[in-house]
Amino acid sequence: MLEFDGLHKAYGGNQGLQGGGVTVAPGQMDGVCGANGAGKTTTMRIAMGLARADAGQVRWRGQPLDEASRQRIGYMPEERGLYPKMKVAQQLAYFARLHGLTAADAAAAAEHWTERLGLGDRRDERVEKLSLGNQQRVQLAAALVGRPEVLILDEPFSGLDPVGVDSLAEALLEQCRNGVPVVFSSHQLDLVERLCDAVGILARGTIVASGTVPELRAAEGGRQLRVVAPDALHGWAGALPGVRVVSEQRGDTLLELGPGTDDQAVLAAALRTGRVTHFGWREPTLVELFREAVAAPAVAA
């Protein structure tokens, strides 16, 4: 298990992290979501020994991470940690050697990952000559080339086109199938929802929600009813008993129904307004769950 347990970190008077925790099992992929400044990068920097926690621990297989265990982690920082004037293959072989591979194994690993991530025809180019998307692929290859036991990735999909996203996603899923725990941060919540076994949502320096996407949906009330009635007056559903209006725009209304509320009664009310072109249940997206989770608590008057 990879465990982030009760991390606290302050920068002067600012609390960067205020506790909470995430546990990633072998072969599991976890996504960490949060607004800018929520503490995602700080969490990962603490794991890699690049920042010191004021309290709490990051553990791998029950033991606090140390220099030796960090050598077995594939780490991808948000800001690229590459040598711009080194050639791609040369650089990857160098990083593999830092992780303990022999020269022959390092060269073979560099060749494998350049081909695997679509960089085969770029292996003899300097990194500074590559596009930002290809530099991102090199950064991922650098995290993978040392045969890691754990992957910790900060915004790995940033700057990638759809083909690059698919290539990276498949590489990460392959690592999971081999039993490697993967944790990554991302603002691209559609990718987190598609790829991850579990999600942790950071807000104001603490984990405010965690679990699988179905678990997060259940915590927020589960399914929502979408009604599209183009001729309806705004607010038509607001007075219906047992109904909460989640959103309403140009006849497209999203509702939450309380226990025992009859969806057919809602349909009948919608039909009284005129045409109904869509009526059906939907699951809230991770974007909607994220907004609910990070919303600041109401301040009492």
HELIX and SHEET records of a PDB file:
HELIX    1   1 LYS A   40  ALA A   47  1                                   8    
HELIX    2   2 GLU A   67  ARG A   70  1                                   4    
HELIX    3   3 VAL A   88  LEU A   98  1                                  11    
HELIX    4   4 ALA A  103  ARG A  116  1                                  14    
HELIX    5   5 GLY A  120  ARG A  122  5                                   3    
HELIX    6   6 VAL A  127  LYS A  129  5                                   3    
HELIX    7   7 LEU A  132  LEU A  144  1                                  13    
HELIX    8   8 PRO A  162  ARG A  177  1                                  16    
HELIX    9   9 LEU A  189  LEU A  195  1                                   7    
HELIX   10  10 VAL A  213  ALA A  219  1                                   7    
HELIX   11  11 ASP A  263  LEU A  271  1                                   9    
HELIX   12  12 LEU A  286  VAL A  294  1                                   9    
SHEET    1   A 3 ASN A  14  GLN A  18  0                                        
SHEET    2   A 3 LEU A   2  TYR A  11 -1                                        
SHEET    3   A 3 GLY A  21  VAL A  24 -1                                        
SHEET    1   B 4 ASN A  14  GLN A  18  0                                        
SHEET    2   B 4 LEU A   2  TYR A  11 -1                                        
SHEET    3   B 4 ALA A  55  TRP A  60 -1                                        
SHEET    4   B 4 GLN A  63  PRO A  64 -1                                        
SHEET    1   C 6 ILE A  73  MET A  76  0                                        
SHEET    2   C 6 VAL A 150  ASP A 154  1                                        
SHEET    3   C 6 VAL A 182  SER A 185  1                                        
SHEET    4   C 6 MET A  29  GLY A  34  1                                        
SHEET    5   C 6 ALA A 198  ALA A 203  1                                        
SHEET    6   C 6 THR A 206  GLY A 211 -1                                        
SHEET    1   D 4 VAL A 243  GLN A 249  0                                        
SHEET    2   D 4 ASP A 252  LEU A 257 -1                                        
SHEET    3   D 4 GLN A 224  VAL A 228 -1                                        
SHEET    4   D 4 HIS A 278  ARG A 282 -1                                        
END                                                                             
